[in-house]
Amino acid sequence: MTQSRSRQSSILYYVATDQQPVQIEIQYQSEQPNTFRIIETSYDLPQHLPNFIARPEYIMPTPFKVTDAIIISQPISHTNR
């Protein structure tokens, strides 16, 4: 965990290998609402766009960037009562 603007934040990074569901349990003690952000990245963009033209084999994707991907971000808020 790292401190960020007087709030604690952490990052959990999981790579699915067998397409099985993932169940995560988080325990915290706080009367303040907590917001978690779930971000899913999938690399099957060409399959979702029928007119997608793949880059030629001699062109490399930008290194260390998410390219040719679908990114879904969803905040989840919860108050511990």
C-alpha positions, 0 to 999 in steps of 0.5 A: 500500500502507498500513501496518496493525498492523505488516503491509502490506496493500493493496486491489485493486478491479476492476469487471468490465465484460464478464464475462470471467475475471480473472487476477491474479499477486502476487509477494512475498518472505516466509517468513510465511504470507500471507492474501488475501481475495477479495470478490465483490459482485454486484447480481443478488439479485432474480434469485436470490430468486423472491419478491423484491419490488423497492422502489418507484421512488420509494424510493432505495437507501441511498447509499454502501452495498451494498444489494440485493447478494450478497457472497461473501468467501473467504480464501486462505492461501499460504506462499512456500517 
